[in-house]
Amino acid sequence: MVFDNLKDYISPLESMGELKRIKTQVSPELEISAITFEVSKRKGPALLFERPKGFSIPVLTNLFGSEKRVNYLFGIQNINQIGDKVQELFAEVTPKGFMDKLKIAKKLLNLRHVIPKVIKDPPCQEKVVEDVNLYELPILKCWEKDAAPFITAPLVITKDPLTKTRNIGMYRMQVMAKDKTGMHWHIHKGGAVHLKSAKENKTLLDVAVAIGVDPITCYCATAPLLEGMDEFMLAGFLRQRPVPLAKCLTCDLEVPAHSQIVLEGFVDPNETEMEGPFGDHTGFYSPQEPYPVFHVRLITMRRDPLYHAIVVGDPSMEDTFLGKLTERLFLPIIKKQIPEIVDINLPPQGVFHNICFVSIDKRYPGHAHKVMHSIWGMGQLMFTKMILVFDKDVDVQNIDEVLFYLGANVDPSRDIVITKGPLDALDHSPDQTGFGGKLGIDCTKKLLGEGIKRPWPERVSIPFHVLENIKGIIKEALF
């Protein structure tokens, strides 16, 4: 079932044992995040804090914090089915002849359901608050040394002032005053590109922030789409129904019509303030740095809103499952551009941009190196700090296999590549922000022409016919 209203997911999740109500009064300052952190580490349920201390609006956390929960929210049996949907779409829109083209035309007509639609009398505007006071919302202060409370699960919506191309991103927002927040836009992100365009055209940039949207649309704000692609259309594709939108009251932007809370305002491209520190998904505090400022003109909300927050910290937490969704969703797209890739694993221990394990169908000397550089040249995969390349028969989702072949197949004097390139802005290890060293390791079997001067050994294994003869005895011995 796909619901437009986030609150409609509460009862089904509760009946599955995947959501717990916390009826005890708990403070949004440090306490809610501490409880969420401990529960998330144990792959526990989503948490609905019904009585946040000092506030009448309940707080929902850890929504994406288990594979079972994510599968339910996305209407799938296992996480690989996300990629299967994309693979099926690609198969159907790659014509081989005239009849295929007719089928594609029909398929594209059926994809009209992905186009978002503006509706009248949207629920997110049931209540309009002109006297803006962000301190009346139960915004969490997650970690002791955070500079202030931060909005951590916002859908930040902008349009390019010239092209009107829309972008939806999820960027942390530090509360700086009752009507002002920071806007943590890294220079590579869509919102920052729109802000640059506003500066060049000497205009303010209108911004709308939606809090508490349906889980699929929420996820799509984190997806690293190609520039110019619409996240609401991706959400429509995954939901199999369009995202209902509402026209903002103070600017030419649209927000999910069933949002719990909406902030309407603007960013002045010539204004920055010091933002941070913030305890981030890297497990470290990101430092205080100057970032743009978001001024809130107006707040709209439902009559009985719910505040949704994501608590991050050292892996693994609920953002682990969002990262794995992205990995599975975009694998078919990556394989279309680098067809020799068999599988990719972005392990949570690498916080999704530090480490990449990739298996390939190796065909020629230097093939692993070609794949490394191809990945470093693809969209946000450019931030990947370490790439380890394995043969196609290695299960890169199995850390035991990865470590075995890393140790067995690598000669450090021959198989390591060190280069430089863009890094994630939250990576504290390089000498300068967003740029530093990269490591590639060829963990594949070496071919003639790759420096090997003796025969490569064959891996030991039990012959198939022997396994067939003894499998009954093995079962008897084990059980």
C-alpha positions, 0 to 999 in steps of 0.5 A: 500500500502506498499512502500520501499521508505519512501518518497513515503508515503508523498503524500498519507499522505498529501492527507489524511490530515495526513501530513503538509509541513512546508515551513518556515525556522525552526532551527533543534536546539530546534525549530523543536522539539518544534513544533513537541512536540506541534503538537504531543500533539494534535494528529496532522499530520506528519510534513515535514520541507522543509527548516531546517535552514542551511541545504538542507535536509528536516526533517520528524517528528511525522510520527507515531503520530496518530492512523489513520496514524499508521493504514494506514502505517501498512495497517490495519483498527484498531490496534488490527489487528496487533495481529490478524495476529500473532494469525492467524499464530499461529493457522496455525502452531499448528498441530492437525493431519497429514492434519494439518501438510501438511497445515502448510508445505504449510503455511511455504512455503508461508512465504518465502516472509519474508526473506530479499533479497539483491539487486543490485544498491541500492538507499541508495548508490546513493551518497557516502560520504568519507569525513564524517561530521555529522554536515552536516545532520539536526540532531535535538537538541530536548531539551534545556539541551541535551548535543548535537544533537541526532539521534533519529530514527536510525536502528542500525544494528550489527552481533555477531562476532561468530554466525553472528546472526543479531540484529536491534535496535533503540538506541539514538546516541549523535553527539560527533564529525563530525565522532563520536557519542555515542551508547546508548546500555543498557546492556540488548539490542542485540547490547550490547550483540554483543559488549560483544562478540566482546570484548571477541574475541578482535575485533572491532564490525562493525555497520551500521546505517540506517536513514529514512526507510519504517515505518514498518521496522522502527517500527520493530527495536523497537520491543522486539523480542526474542534473535536471532530473525531477525527484518527484517523477522518480517518486511517482515511478517508485510509488506507481502513482503521481505525487500530489503537489500543492502550490506554495502561498508566497512563491512559485514552488510546489511541495508535496500536498500531504506534507505535515509541515511546510516552510516557505521562504528565500535564500539571499545568495550574498548572505552567509553565516557560520553553521555547525558543528553538527554530529554527522553520518560520518560519526564525527562532528563536521566543523563550523563553516560559512553557509547560506541562510534560509529566511522563513516567510510563512509556515503551513501545516496540517491541523494535527501535524507530525514532525519527522526527523532522521538521527545520524551518527557513526554507522550503521543507522537508518541512513544505512538502508537509504544508502543501500536503496540508492546502491540497488536502485542505480546499479542498473543505470551504472551497468548501462554505462559500464556494462562489465560491472557485475555488482557494487557494494558501498558498505555502510562502514565507508559511509557510502562515499569512502569505500566501494567494492565492485565485481567485474567480468574481466576481459583484458589486462588493465580492465580493473583500472579502466573500471576504477577511473570510469566510476570516479567519472560518474556523477556523485560516484566521483566522491568515492575515496577507495575502489576495490575491484574483484572478479565476477565470481566474488560476492562483493556483498560478502565481507569475508570474500572481499577480505579474502581476495584482498589479501590473496590477490593483491601485490601492493607494489603492482596493484595499487593506484593512487590519484587525486580528485573530488571528495565529499565535503564532509570527509575530514581527512584530506588537507583541503575540503572536497579535494584529495587523494583516492585509492584504487586496488586491483583485487582481480586474478592477474592476466598476462600483460599485467606484470605477473611472471608465473602461472596464477594458481587455481583456487581449491574447491570440492568437485561437484560430483563429490558434493552430490555424493556426500550432501546427505552425509553432510546433512546427517552430520550437521543436523 
